Amino acid sequence: MGKLVDKDGNEINKDTLLWNGKSVTYLHTVTLSDDALKFKSLIIIINDRSVEVPIINGSIKNGGIVADYRCISVDIQSYNQGSKQLSFVGSLWTDSKTNSNTTLTEIYGRY
């Protein structure tokens, strides 16, 4: 994919790191460094995989991916725009009845 650059060759509108750390649980609650609603989507790095969740009309939607023979789901619980606090349930599903918690390491905003 091409990059958007300014007249000096500096990349603009590149992915922005909003949070990094380590959270191992089902319900992840983190405070982002910027307003999530400025972006088109969030890239959530969870269990060493990336899940892209779209932001449509000011609302952060749910997302998920297939990882190996399992599925990682991200279910947004809440986002407080004033405090920039995002809460979501991250689950690693091995079949229709069995899931486990997940390890969150980074969240990026994508323009």
N, C-alpha and C positions, 0 to 999 in steps of 0.2 A: 504494500500500500504506500502511496506517495505521502510525503510530509508537506505540511503547510509551513512556509518560512517567511520571515519578514525580509526587507530589502538588504539586511546585513547577513542573511543566511541563518538567523536564529530560528529554531523551531517554535511555532506557536500552536496553541490548542493541543498540546501533548497531554498524555495521561498525567494526572496529578495525584500524588500520594496523599491520602486523607487520613489514614491511620495505619500504624504498624505496631506490633507487639505480639503477644501470645495469649489467646483465650481458648481454653479447652472446656467445653460445656455444650449443652443443648441451646440455651438462651444466651446469645452474645449481646451485650449492651456496651457500646463504645461511643466515645465523644469524638466526632470528626473535626479536623482542623479547618474545614471550610463547609459552606452550605451545600449539601448534596443536590439540592434542587437546581443548582447552576449548571448541572451536567446532563447529558443525554442518557447516561447509564452509569452504574457502579460496577466495577470489576472487583469481586470478592475472592481473595485467595484463601481457600479453605481446603484442608487436607492435601496440600501441595497441588491443587487443581484450581482453575479459575472458573467462577460462575459469574456471568454477566446478567445483571438485573436492569431492565429498562426503566427509565423515568418518563412517564407519559402524562401530559397535562398536569404537572405538579404532583404526581403520585408515583411512589416507588413500588414497582410490581415485584412479584415473586419470580424465582428462577430455579434452574436446576440443570444438572449435567449427568450423563452416564460416564462413570469412571470404572474401567475394567468391567467386572460383572455386576457392579453395584451402582447405586444412584445417589448423588448428593443433592439434597433439596435445601433451598433457602426460602424461608417463609417470613416475610417482613411483618413484624408485630407493630412497630410504631417508629415515627421519626418526628422529633421536636425541632422545628426549624430554628427557634430562638436559641436553644442550648446546643444544637447540632448533635443531639444524642439519637443514635440509631439502635434499635433493638430488633433482632431477628432470631428465629430458630433455625439452626443448622443441623441437619440429620444425615447420617450415612446409612442408607437402606441396603441390606443384603438380600432381602426378599420382602414380600408384601406384609409380613408381620414382625420383622426383626430390624431394628435400627440401633444406632449408637451415636454418641456425641461426636463433635467435630472439633478440629483445631483451626482456629482463625489466626492468620498471621498478617494480612495486609488488606486494605481497601483503597482502591483508586477511583478517581472520578474521570470519566471519558467525555470529552466535548462532542 
